[in-house]
Every structure is written in structure tokens, then in C-alpha cells.
Amino acid sequence: MGLNCGIVGLPNVGKSTIFSALSSAPAEAANYPFCTINPNIGMVSIPDKRLDRIVELIPTERVVPATVEFVDIAGLVAGASKGEGLGNRFLASIREVGVLVHVVRCFENPDIIHVDNRIDPASDIETINIELALADLETVDKRYQKTSKMSRLDKETAKQVATVLPVLEKLREALGDGIAARSLGFSEEELKLVYDLHLITLKPVIYVCNVDEDGIGEENDFVRTVRSIADAEGAPTVVICGKIEAEIAALDTPEDRAEFLEAVGLEESGLNQLIHTGYRTLGLRTFFTAGSDENRAWTFHAGDKAPQAAGVIHTDFEKGFIKAEVYHCDDLFNFGSEQKVREAGKFRIEGKEYEVRDGDIMHFRFNN
């Protein structure tokens, strides 16, 4: 799947405001539907206290955090699967992302227009889910018709068709009822059979409740509704006040932001929670390299072996991989220096089969 998060939802629910705060690069935002037409793309640094602590213990000239891409996509309305609003453009953009960040309006404000002129999170979620399911249904129907005709060809082709048709039939039935493909519990082998369809409803979802200032710290009925729907799907929920997050993002220093958070009664920015949730939902993890010239956080896929992690730095590192020098950041924090980590026997040499852990500090040996 794509290594990015697509911010989706009905028009005018706060997607662009949240995106602007995330990326600190203002997206077009206004109080009318379809303000966002072309997708806005922003690379967002991953807040990581571990990297901050590594810098304290291993002073360096340059610090580079890990990043994740967020995409702000045009709002979706009922009928988008048939081209209503900016439906076709929306659906083309959303097929390219790895995770859906579904922003749901969870506040009342008569001065901010709602596309349906009412605040009803359950209905809003249903509208989006049905349109995405109908868009996928059209894709699956086309493949089903094409695949059915192939069953009349040679025996080998007929055998392959017999494997994929039951999966397509199951998808057609569920999508026709507005049920997301991800809820069908397909096996890895079944998913491989339909991977090239790039179905939108197979993508994991994070629900974001956009609340007003009064909704911070205490859940309102709107948020409880969203959380109930998310829990039933096994999806995470993040509560954010887009207005407050925009004000925090506009502050100049980390100290100013921390002071603002304390003033509004927050321990952590809602955006930080969203960034971390998106990162992990994408199946991404972080290893570090540390030295006097640069301390850097690198992104890898959960389950990657040492050579694959080395390839994140440079393809030559993977091709010529010999060994990896490894210790965990927790050991650095416990013992205070790399030298003491070595003395404690926590510094290791690992080979090609080593599965990299989130938080590892690594140095790679390789042949040029």
C-alpha cells in the first residue's frame, strides 16, 4: 500500500484546517464546500522524544527526524461514486494512499456550513462509507465480468479463474450492501488475488473527531457516536480541535507550544497523536543512526530484516550488507553512553536474519 495518509471526509468538516496545522504549510481553507480541489501534500515530521534524548546523550551537528506524508483530498458527497461534486477526482486521489484519515465533524456552529445542514456523525460516516463501497463495487464488477469470460479459455486459465471468482463474488455482495472490503476477513492469499484492484475500502481507517474548544478533555455525544462506530470496526479514534491545533502550529517555539497546551489543559497535541497513529497504522517503525555528524530517525516496515533496513539508507548498503552493529535506544538511556552500553554487553553484532526492532540504534557494515 502507499506510504501516506489521505485525509478524507465530507466537505467543510475541517480537513484542510487539520492538514494545515499538520504540515505548517497552509492549505486552502474556507467556509464553503469543495474549497479543496486538487490534493494538498505535506511531509510531516514524526515527533519522537527518543530522538530528542539521543541528541542529549550523543551530541551532533545535524538532527533529522522521520517523516510521513499526509494528503488533503477534496470533500466527498452523496453520489460521488457517480461523479457528483468532485467525486471522480476524489476517488482517483484516494486510491493512491495507504491509510484513510476520516475527519468527522463533532461540534455545533451555525456559522460554519454543513453540507447536509445538520450535525450527524453517524450519517456523515455512512455517506462516505457507502460512496467508497459503491466506487469499489464498480471496480469489482468490471473485473468480475472480465474474469468470468476467461473461464471459457484453456484449463489452466479456468483453474486460476475458479480461485479468484469466489473472492470477487464475496466482494460484490458486501460492497453492494455498503460493507467495506476490509471487514470481510480475507486471508493473505485472497488479498493477493485482488491486490491490483487497489480497493479503497480495503485500506485501514483512522477516525478523527474534529471538536470545538468546549469538546477538548470531555467527550460529547458526537464523539461517543464516532468512537462506537470505530470500535465496532476495530479502527482507532483520535479527538482533535482543528482550531486549537492551528493556533498551536502558528506558535514559533516548542516552549510556546508547551505553554499553550498547558493553558488549554492538554498534555499532548492531538496532531501528535494523529501522526503517531497514522505512522503505526501504515506499519511503519523507526530505527536510528547516531554520531557526531548526524543523528537521524529512519523509517522501516515492521518485520524488516537488517539488510532491508540498511537499504532504507542506501541501496548499496542492502546489496553489500555484511553485518549490523546494534543496540537499543532504551539501553542508551539506561546506561548513558554508547561506551557504557558496550561495557554492559548490550552492544551486538547481527546478521542478515536479524529482525529490526523499533528504537534500535544501528550502524551497518557493507561491501562497496
N, C-alpha and C positions, 0 to 999 in steps of 0.2 A: 504494500500500500504506500501511498505518498507519505513523505515525512513532514507533513504540515497539518495544521488545524484550520478548518474552514468555519468561520463564524456565520451562522445561518439563523433564520427566524422570519417572522412577519415583518413587513415594512414598519419603520418607526418604533421599534421596541428598544433601541439603544445600542444596536450592533456597532455602528460607526463611532459612537462615543467611547465604547469599551475598547474598540480597536485603537483609536487614537491614544487613549491612556496607556494601552499595552505597548505600543510602538513608539510613543512620544513623537509620532510623526502624524500630525493631524490629517485625518481622512475627511472627506466632505460629509458634513452632518447638518441636517436641517429638519424643521418640523413639518415635513410632508412626505408622503410615500414615494419610494423609488428615487430618493436623493442619491443613493449609491447606484451607479450604473455599471461601471467597469470595476472588477475586483481590485481592492487595495491590498498590497502585500507588504508585510513588515517582518523583519528579522528581530526577534525578541531575545534579549539576554536572559539566561536562567539564573535567578537569584540563588546563590549557593554559599551558605555560611561556611561550608567546609573549605572552599577555595579561599575565602577571607582568612580563615585560620591558618591554612597552609602558607599564605603570604606572610603572616606574622612570624611563623617559625622558620621559613625559608625565604629570606628577603630576595627580591628580584627586581629587574629593571622594567619588566612588562608583565601585565596580567591580562589574560584573555579568557572570558567566561564561555561556557557552552551557549548555543543559541537554538531556538526553534522558530519555525516560520508560521505566522498567522495570516489568514486571508479573510478579508471582509467582503462578503458576497452580497449581491443585490437581494432585497427582500422578496419573499415568496408569498403569493396569494392563492386563494382557491382558484383552480383552473389553470395553474401554471404548467401542469403536465400537458395541457392542450394549447399552450402558448399565451395564456393570459398574463397581463403585467409584463414582466421581463423574464417569463418562465424559461424559455428556451436557453437564453444566455445564462441564467442562474444555474440551470441543470447541467449545462456543459462545464461550468466552472466547478461545481461541487463534486463532479465525478473525479476530479484530479486530486482531491485532498485525502488525507489518511484518517482524520477524525472529525466528526461534526461537533461543533460547539454551538448548541441550540440555545439562543438567548430568548427568554420568555419574560414578558412584561409582568411585573408583580407589584405594581403600585397604581394608585388612582391619581390623576391630574387632569382636570378638564381642559387645561391649556395645551396639553400635548395630545394630538390627534391619534386615535386608534383606528386602524383600517376598517374594523367592524363596528366602531363606535360603542364598544363595550370592553370591559376588562374581564376576560375569562380564560385563564391559563390552560385549562383542560381543553377547551375548544381550539385555542391557538395551536397547541401541540398536535391535536388531532388533524387540523388543517394541513400543517407541514407534513406530518407522517403519511397522510393519505396521498398528498401530491407526490411525495417521493416514491411511495409504493406504486402509484399509477405510472410514473415515469419508468420505474424498473419493470413493471408489467409489460409495457410496450416493448422494451428491450428483450425481455424473456420470450414474449410471443413471437417476435421475429426469428429468434434463434430456434424456437420450438418448431416453427413451420419449416425452416430450412433443414433442421436435423431430421425431422420426420421423413422428408423426401429422400434423404440419404440412406434410409433403412432399406431402400429397394436396390441398392447397389450390391457390391460383392460381399461375401460372407464376413470378411474381416471388418469392413466398414459397418455392416449390420450389427456386429458384435459390440463395436465401440458405441454405436447409437443406443443399443439396448442398455448400456451403462449410464449414459447421460440423460436419456429421456425421463426416467423416474424423478431425477433431481429437478428437471425443468417443469415437470408436471406438478411437483410439490410446490415449487416457487409460484407457478401460475395461480394455483388455488389460494395460497396465502396472500400474495400480492393483490389479487382480485378482491380480497376481503379487507385490504388496507393493513395487512400484517407485515411487519418488517422481516426481511430475509434473515437478519441476524438472530431472530428469535426461534429459528427452526432447528437449531442444534445440529447442523451439518457436521460430518466428520471432515478431517483434513483432506482425505481423498475426494470427497464430494465437492469440497470447496475448490479444489484444483480443477475440477471439470468445468466450473463456471467462472473461474478467476478472470478470464479475458472479457467477461461481460461488464466488469467494473461496476457492479451494482451499488447504488447509493445506500440502500437500506442494509447492506452487509457491513457498512462502516460502523465502528463504535461511536457512541454518543456521550457527550458531557452536557448536562443541563445547567444553564446559568440563569439564576433568578435575578433579574435586574430590579432592585428595590429603590425606594427613595430614602432620604435621610432618616425618617422615622422607622424604617424597616431594618436598620442596622442593629444587630445584637439581639433582636427578638423576632421570631418568625411570625409572619402574618398568615392569614388563611390562604392567600395566593401561593406563598412559598410552600406551605404544607401540602397543597394540591400537587405542585410540581414534584416535590420530594416523594410523594406517594407513587406517582407515575414512574419516576426514575427508579425507585426501589423495586417496583414490580418488574422493570426491565433489567435490573442489575446494573444500572448506569449510575455514575457519580453525579452529585449535585454541588454546585458552588454558588454561594449567595454574594452578590456584588451590588454596590451602589455606584452606578456608572458616573453619576455627577460628582460624588466624593472622590472616586478614583481619578477622574480628570483633574480635579483640584490638586490631588497629591502629585500626579505626574508633572504638573506645571511648576512644582517647587524645585529649587536649584540644587539643594544638597541632601544627602542621606539624613543628616541631623534634622533638617527642617521637616523632612517626611516623617521621621520617627516622632517628632514633637506633635505633628498634625495627627498622626494615628492615635497617639496617647490622648489627645484632646477630644477625639470623637469616640474613644473607648474601644479601639481596635488594637489587638496585639500584632496582627499581620495584615498587610494589604490583601484584599480579596483577589486582586490581579495576580499576586504571587501564588496564591492557592490555585488559581486557574492555570497559570503557566506550568506549575509542577504537575498538576493533574493531566494536562494535555501531553506533557513530555512523557509521563509514565504510561498513559493510555496508548501512545504511539509505540510503546515497547522499547523506549529509549532509556539508556543509563549513561553514567558518566565515569570515565577514568581520568586521572590527572598525570601530567608531566610537570616536574618541578626542578628548577635550577636557578642559578644566579642571573641568567639572561632572560628567562621567561618561565612563568607559572601559567599553565593552561589547562582548562577543562575540555575534554574531548568527548564527543557523543558516540556511543556504540549501541548495537542492538542487544537486548537481554539474550543471553545464551551464546554470544560470540566467543570464539576461541582466541587465544593470544595473537595468532597471525592476522586474523580479521581485524582485531583492534589496532594492530600495527599498521594495517592498510588504511585506516582512517587518517593517519598522519601522512603517509605517502605510499603509493602502490609498490614502490621498490622495497619498502620495509616488509611488506607481506610476501613478496616474491622471494626475497633473500633472507627471510626470517631464520634466526638461529635459536636464540633464547630470549626470555624476558626477565629482567630484574624487577621484582615485585615486592611491595609491602602495602599494607592498607593504611588509609589516612587516619583511622582510629588509633593505630599503633603510633603514628607520628604524634598525635595529640596526647596520647598517654605518656610517651617517653620523652617528648620534647625536641628531639633532633633525629636526623637520619642515622648519625653515628650511634646513638643510644638504641635505636631500633635494631641496628646490626648487632650490637652487643647483647641485646635481649634475645637474639636468634629469630627475630620476626622478618628478617630480610631473606627473600627466597629467590632461587633461580627456577623458572618454569619453562616447559617446552611447548610444543605445538598443540597439545591436547588440553592445556590449561584453559578453563572457562573463566573469563574475566569477571570480577565482582565489581558491583557499583561501589565507587570510592577507592578503588585500587590506585596506587601511585606506581607508575611503570617507566622503565627505560628499556629500549629494545636493542638487541644485538642482531646485526644482519650483514649479509654479504652484498657488496655493491655489484 
